[in-house]
Amino acid sequence: MERRNFLKNVTLGTGSLLAIPYMQDAHAAEYGTPEKKLKLPLHQLKKPLAIAMWDFSWLLRHHRYGEFENWEKVLNELAERGYNAIRLDVFPQYVAADSDGKITEEFRSIKNGWAPAKWGNDYTMSFRPREALLEFLPLCRKYGFRVALSSWFTNHNTGSRGIFIEEGGALRAWTETLTFLKQHNLLDDNVIYIDLLNEYPKYHGYDWFKMEMNKRGDVDQFKLNNPTAFIPDNLDMGKVAGYNSLQQKFMHDFGNNLIAKLKQRFPGYPYQMSLTYTTPLDSIDISEFGTLDSHLWFTAAADIPHWRSLAGIDQSKDNRPQFQELLKFWEAKKPEMTIWMDQAITSVANKAKQNKITCGNTEGWGPVGWLDHPELNWNWVKEAADIAVVLTKKHDNYKYICSSNFTHPQFKGIWEDIKWHRKITSLIKA
């Protein structure tokens, strides 16, 4: 998928970490939360949070000319739009020491080519994640935002780093990162959940896990290479979502063991690995999950024409006919796609209810990828959110809901529609 290919090839970076001083205005006062007020955990919230997915962009566009150059300004603007929670990448793979035990404060990301980056940076630059977290997380509390700590665990073209292929690398990275945050009083009641790997098991950058999954792709060869490995005789080797049962068992064991160990070390928080519709809910064991963030898009409901090519628009072509074809398809197929979305949202809510946990969605609802262009618009993206958010409100265990995965200032066409953002976030929080 377009966003997944982006995550594989993304090249990111940023410059100065010191936010330009910004005068807090009436919006921060309107939406802000007092510094010392105790925050309720997810399962006790009476109304859902309107959550913005700021991924790694919050840091990797925090530089001169970047849309996140001034953190106080963009946080104030996000509050103005009615949001009250942020899902952000806390870069555990860089906060933690590398496999040699060395802590690195600054990393340099190389930008290859001039194609615009939708998420992350458009320039080669440097970033300092430890310093950034110490500055940004207190600002989130200041402006009234609850935070979901997440990780895409991607390399961002920073060069070789052993933690990506280290057995136990994800556990160590998160242990050291949460310890770092706790030491600075940032692992607190403002955290709503901790998402250990983005869109598990596929769309993250923890290469050790992926290599182990690949080893189990051929069961007979795995048995030959690992004669002492325990493989139950009764495993059904039929594939689900492209994985055989040996891979599924490893996936379940790894995920639940990772969560269980972190629960012991840092109790009191809902842990999970976010999922996407490409992983069937009945195929994954979420017994250790404390919440379920399942990403759903209308582009999974039907083969909406041209959305991928338009999301990475070819400037040498006249894309207007393709866009009109997309809009015509959207209007014609909207009723049946809405039925699919309703069923998908209900399935997430039911899966969460069966496991006695909360659920939500931080990435949705129209296309996976889209961008600004003078011959495109964001109307159908906003309409997709208008439809899907209403469907989520049928389920009282949906506790955090997004409007799209484009709730960033770099997506100007949708960011600048303050009236629409306030309408959709009011609906979410109602």
C-alpha positions in Angstrom: 0.0 0.0 0.0 1.1 3.6 -0.7 1.6 4.6 2.9 3.3 1.3 3.7 5.7 1.8 0.8 6.4 5.3 2.1 7.3 3.9 5.5 9.8 1.5 3.9 11.6 4.3 2.1 11.0 7.4 4.2 13.9 9.7 4.9 13.5 12.1 7.7 15.2 14.7 9.8 15.0 18.0 11.5 17.0 21.0 12.6 16.9 23.1 15.8 14.9 21.7 18.7 14.1 24.9 20.4 10.6 26.0 19.7 10.2 29.7 18.9 8.4 31.4 21.8 4.7 31.6 21.1 2.0 33.6 23.0 -0.7 31.3 24.3 -4.0 32.7 23.0 -7.7 32.2 23.8 -7.8 28.8 22.1 -5.3 27.3 24.5 -7.3 28.7 27.4 -10.5 27.3 25.9 -9.2 23.8 25.2 -6.3 23.6 27.7 -6.2 21.4 30.8 -4.7 22.5 34.1 -1.2 21.2 34.7 -2.0 19.3 37.9 -5.5 17.9 37.1 -5.6 14.1 37.4 -6.5 12.6 34.1 -8.9 9.6 33.8 -7.8 6.4 32.2 -9.3 5.4 28.8 -11.9 3.0 30.2 -13.3 5.6 32.5 -13.8 8.3 29.9 -17.4 9.2 29.3 -16.7 10.8 26.0 -14.2 9.8 23.3 -11.0 11.8 22.6 -10.6 13.5 19.2 -7.1 12.2 18.4 -4.7 13.5 15.8 -2.0 11.2 14.4 1.2 13.2 14.3 3.5 10.1 13.8 7.1 11.2 13.4 6.3 14.4 11.7 6.0 16.4 15.0 9.8 16.1 15.3 11.0 15.6 11.7 9.4 18.7 10.4 10.5 20.7 13.5 13.1 22.9 11.7 13.4 26.2 9.9 10.7 26.3 7.2 9.1 23.1 8.6 5.4 23.0 9.4 6.2 22.0 13.0 8.9 24.7 13.4 7.0 26.3 16.2 5.5 23.6 18.4 3.5 26.0 20.6 1.9 27.5 17.5 0.8 24.2 15.9 -0.4 22.8 19.2 -2.5 25.9 19.7 -3.9 25.5 16.2 -4.7 21.9 16.8 -6.5 22.9 20.0 -8.4 25.5 18.0 -9.6 22.7 15.7 -11.0 20.9 18.6 -8.6 18.0 19.1 -7.6 16.9 22.5 -5.2 13.9 22.0 -2.2 13.1 19.9 -0.7 9.8 18.8 3.1 10.4 18.3 6.2 8.4 17.6 8.5 8.6 20.6 11.4 7.1 18.7 12.4 4.3 21.2 14.8 2.9 18.6 16.8 6.2 18.9 16.1 7.1 22.6 17.6 3.8 23.7 21.3 2.9 23.4 22.3 1.0 20.4 23.4 -2.6 20.6 27.0 -1.5 21.6 25.6 0.3 24.7 26.2 3.8 23.3 23.6 6.5 23.6 23.5 8.9 20.7 21.9 12.3 21.1 21.7 13.4 17.4 20.9 11.6 14.2 21.1 12.7 10.6 18.6 11.6 8.1 19.3 11.6 4.3 16.6 12.6 2.0 16.8 10.7 -1.3 15.2 12.5 -4.3 12.9 15.4 -4.5 9.5 13.7 -4.4 7.5 15.4 -1.6 7.2 13.4 1.6 3.6 13.2 3.0 4.7 12.2 6.4 8.1 13.1 7.9 10.5 15.6 6.4 11.2 17.0 2.9 14.9 17.8 3.6 18.1 16.1 4.7 18.6 17.2 8.3 19.4 16.2 11.9 17.2 15.5 14.9 17.7 15.0 18.6 14.8 12.8 19.9 15.7 12.7 23.6 15.8 16.5 23.9 12.7 16.8 21.8 10.6 14.6 24.0 11.6 16.6 27.1 10.3 19.7 25.5 7.3 18.5 23.5 5.5 16.2 25.9 5.2 19.0 28.6 3.8 21.3 25.9 1.2 18.6 25.0 0.0 18.7 28.7 0.1 22.5 28.7 -2.2 22.8 25.7 -4.6 20.1 27.0 -3.6 17.1 24.8 -3.5 13.5 26.1 -0.8 11.5 24.4 -0.6 8.0 22.9 3.1 6.9 22.9 3.7 5.0 19.7 6.5 3.7 17.5 6.9 3.0 13.8 10.4 1.7 14.7 11.7 2.9 11.3 15.3 3.7 10.3 14.6 7.0 8.6 17.7 6.6 6.5 20.0 7.3 9.4 22.4 4.6 8.5 23.2 1.2 10.2 22.0 0.7 13.7 22.2 -2.7 15.5 19.0 -2.4 17.5 16.8 -3.0 14.4 18.2 -6.5 14.0 18.8 -7.2 17.7 16.9 -10.0 19.4 15.1 -8.3 22.2 15.7 -4.9 20.5 12.1 -3.8 20.8 11.8 -4.7 24.4 15.1 -3.0 25.3 14.2 0.1 23.3 10.9 0.5 25.0 12.3 -0.3 28.4 15.0 2.3 28.1 12.6 4.9 26.6 9.9 4.5 29.3 12.6 4.6 32.0 13.9 7.8 30.4 10.4 9.3 30.4 9.7 8.2 33.9 13.0 9.7 35.2 11.8 13.0 33.8 8.2 12.7 35.2 6.7 12.3 31.7 5.3 8.8 32.1 2.3 10.0 33.9 -1.5 10.2 33.8 -1.4 12.2 30.5 -0.5 9.0 28.7 -3.6 7.2 27.4 -1.9 4.1 26.0 1.4 2.8 24.6 1.5 1.4 21.1 4.7 -0.8 20.8 4.8 -1.4 17.0 2.8 0.3 14.4 0.3 -1.8 12.4 1.6 -5.1 13.7 2.7 -7.5 12.3 3.6 -5.9 8.9 4.1 -2.1 8.8 6.9 -1.2 11.1 10.7 -1.3 10.9 11.7 -3.9 13.5 13.7 -6.0 11.1 14.6 -8.8 13.6 10.9 -9.7 14.0 10.4 -9.7 10.2 13.4 -11.9 9.6 12.1 -14.4 12.2 8.7 -14.4 10.5 10.4 -15.0 7.1 12.3 -18.0 8.6 9.0 -19.6 9.5 7.6 -19.1 6.0 8.8 -22.5 4.9 7.9 -24.8 7.8 9.9 -27.9 6.6 13.0 -25.8 6.1 12.6 -24.2 9.5 12.4 -27.6 11.1 15.7 -28.6 9.4 17.4 -25.4 10.4 16.1 -25.5 14.0 15.9 -29.1 15.0 15.4 -28.3 18.7 12.6 -25.8 18.1 9.2 -26.9 19.6 6.6 -27.0 16.9 3.2 -28.5 17.9 2.1 -31.4 15.8 -1.4 -30.2 15.5 -0.7 -26.9 13.8 -2.9 -26.2 10.8 -0.6 -24.9 8.1 -3.3 -23.1 6.2 -2.5 -19.4 5.7 -4.3 -16.5 7.2 -3.5 -13.0 5.9 -0.5 -14.5 4.1 0.9 -16.2 7.2 1.0 -19.9 8.0 0.2 -21.2 11.4 3.8 -21.3 12.5 4.2 -17.7 11.7 0.9 -16.9 13.4 2.0 -18.6 16.6 5.3 -16.7 16.6 3.5 -13.4 16.0 1.1 -14.0 18.8 3.7 -15.2 21.3 6.1 -12.4 20.5 3.5 -9.7 20.8 1.9 -10.9 24.0 5.2 -11.7 25.6 6.5 -8.2 24.8 3.4 -6.6 26.3 3.5 -8.8 29.4 7.1 -8.0 30.2 6.5 -4.2 29.8 3.4 -4.5 32.0 5.5 -5.9 34.7 8.2 -3.2 34.4 5.8 -0.3 33.9 2.3 -1.2 35.2 -0.8 0.8 34.9 -0.9 1.6 31.2 -2.8 0.0 28.3 -0.3 -1.6 25.9 -1.0 -2.7 22.4 0.3 -3.0 18.9 -1.9 -1.1 16.5 -3.5 -3.1 13.7 -4.9 -2.6 10.3 -7.7 -4.2 8.3 -5.1 -6.4 6.5 -4.8 -8.5 9.7 -8.2 -10.3 10.3 -9.3 -9.7 13.8 -10.2 -13.3 14.3 -6.7 -14.3 13.4 -4.8 -12.4 16.1 -4.5 -13.1 19.8 -4.9 -9.8 21.7 -5.2 -11.3 25.2 -2.5 -9.0 26.6 -3.7 -5.9 24.8 -5.1 -3.1 27.0 -6.8 -1.3 24.1 -7.2 -1.9 20.4 -6.3 0.7 17.8 -7.5 -0.7 14.5 -7.0 1.4 11.3 -9.8 1.3 8.7 -10.2 3.0 5.4 -12.9 3.1 2.7 -10.2 2.1 0.2 -10.4 -1.4 1.7 -14.1 -1.6 1.1 -13.8 -1.4 -2.7 -11.3 -0.9 -5.4 -11.6 2.9 -5.6 -10.0 3.8 -8.9 -6.7 5.9 -9.1 -6.5 6.8 -5.4 -2.9 5.4 -5.2 -1.7 7.2 -8.3 -3.4 10.4 -7.3 -1.9 10.2 -3.8 1.5 10.2 -5.5 0.5 12.4 -8.3 2.5 12.4 -11.6 3.1 16.1 -12.4 3.7 15.2 -16.1 0.1 14.0 -16.6 -3.3 15.6 -16.7 -4.8 13.9 -13.6 -8.2 15.6 -13.8 -10.0 12.7 -15.7 -8.7 10.2 -13.1 -9.9 12.4 -10.2 -13.4 12.7 -11.8 -13.5 9.0 -12.3 -12.6 8.5 -8.6 -15.4 10.9 -7.5 -17.9 9.2 -9.7 -17.1 5.8 -8.2 -17.2 7.2 -4.7 -20.7 8.6 -5.2 -22.0 5.4 -6.9 -20.5 2.9 -4.4 -20.8 5.0 -1.2 -23.8 3.1 0.1 -22.3 -0.3 -0.1 -18.9 0.9 1.1 -20.7 2.4 4.1 -22.1 -1.0 4.9 -18.6 -2.4 4.8 -17.3 0.3 7.1 -20.2 -0.2 9.6 -19.4 -3.9 9.7 -15.7 -3.3 10.1 -16.1 -0.8 13.0 -18.6 -3.1 14.7 -16.1 -6.0 14.4 -13.4 -3.9 16.1 -15.9 -2.9 18.9 -16.9 -6.5 19.4 -13.3 -7.8 19.4 -12.5 -5.2 22.1 -15.6 -6.0 24.1 -14.8 -9.8 24.0 -11.4 -8.9 25.6 -12.9 -6.4 28.0 -10.8 -3.5 26.6 -11.4 -0.2 24.9 -10.8 0.5 21.2 -10.4 3.4 18.8 -8.9 4.4 15.4 -6.0 6.8 14.9 -5.7 6.3 11.1 -8.7 6.4 8.7 -11.2 6.9 7.0 -11.1 7.7 3.2 -7.8 6.9 1.4 -4.6 5.8 3.1 -2.7 8.4 1.1 -3.7 11.8 -0.3 -2.0 15.2 -0.9 -2.5 18.8 -1.8 -2.7 19.6 -5.5 -4.5 22.5 -7.3 -6.5 19.9 -9.4 -7.5 17.7 -6.5 -9.5 18.5 -3.3 -10.2 17.1 0.1 -14.0 17.0 0.0 -14.3 13.2 -0.4 -11.7 12.7 2.4 -13.8 14.9 4.7 -17.0 13.2 3.7 -15.5 9.8 4.5 -14.8 11.0 8.0 -18.3 12.4 8.4 -19.7 9.0 7.6 -17.3 6.9 9.6 -17.3 8.9 12.8 -21.1 8.6 13.0 -20.7 4.9 12.7 -18.1 4.7 15.6 -20.5 6.6 17.8 -22.8 3.6 17.9 -20.2 1.9 20.1 -19.5 3.1 23.6 -16.1 1.4 23.8 -14.7 3.6 21.0 -12.7 5.9 23.2 -10.3 7.7 20.7 -11.3 8.6 17.2 -9.5 10.4 14.4 -10.8 12.5 11.6 -8.2 11.2 9.1 -4.5 10.4 9.0 -3.8 13.9 7.5 -4.3 16.0 10.6 -1.0 17.7 10.2 -0.2 21.3 9.1 1.7 20.0 6.1 -1.6 19.0 4.5 -2.7 22.5 4.0 -5.9 21.9 2.1 -7.6 20.0 5.0 -5.6 21.7 7.8 -6.9 25.2 6.8 -10.6 24.1 7.0 -11.0 25.0 10.6 -14.8 25.0 10.5 -14.9 21.4 9.3 -12.3 20.3 11.9 -14.4 21.9 14.7 -17.5 20.2 13.4 -16.0 16.7 13.2 -14.2 17.0 16.5 -17.4 18.2 18.2 -19.1 15.1 16.9 -16.3 12.9 18.1 -16.4 14.3 21.6 -20.2 14.5 21.9 
